[in-house]
Amino acid sequence: MPTRTGNISGGRQGSRSNRTSASQDLESGEMSNTASIRGPERDEIVSVWNDQIKMRVRIAGTGPALVYFHPAAGLYWDEYLDGLAQDFTVYAPEFPGATPGDPYAIYKVDEYSDLVLIYEEALRKLGLKGAIAVGQSMGGMIACDLAAVFPDLFSKLVCLAPSGMWRDDAPPAIAQLYASAPEKIPGFVFHDPSIPAAQAMFSLPEDPEEIPAAVAQNVWTLGCAGKFMWPFPEHGLRGRLHRITAPTLVLWGKNDRLMPVALAEEFNAGIGNCQVRLYDNCGHILQMEKLDQALADTRAFIA
């Protein structure tokens, strides 16, 4: 799951993938390569964890605050985020170590519990108490733990195929993902890896000289997340879900190979005020394969 976050400050995201990503046809559900990604408009650097970590937060849009927690592959700004930025101010903090130019920040995070506190500190310093939270995969796990440990932090919570659960009959495929050859990874996260959105997401820079750095960044970002995701992302979240008081929406693709859809039952059972929406013919990155449905469900819930 490569990330294409550009190493820029205060401007539009400039990677090839995010300039030529995909849009969705309403009737067929297929993705078409017709839309360009506007991307983040500005960055803010927040000093956290006793000033040991400088967390970059990418921001776009205007309106009520919405915090987006990205997956293990890093922040990939897509049409879903662009859509949310039409009505909200989207804040997207980057996982420690995932920001280009600051790889060693991950060394300052010893425990998963520290990671949760680091994110809370960043949101507090940004004045985002009461914001809406949206988290995908690993980001969904982090958002759930923040909502459980700090019940008043979010007004509403939307999770896109969140990690954080284990079931013997439906084990997450994190270990298999990390052990896979690069060409196999799209099949873990997309039901149909041939769609233009998937092709754009996994494309390499056009300039051959930029390819080594892009590949290194992708590998390093996954490695940083792997500190808390590999071999399986289980940090006791199931026992904390009951503490979540924010109304919660869980979205999941029925054909998710990475996080089996059966895990949605665990979130539905554990969170007191929870709704679940399942999408047919859809894999792990549901906001790309079912863009219009995901945006419509999200907007209706957080309105």
Disulfide bonds with the S-S distance in Angstrom:
none
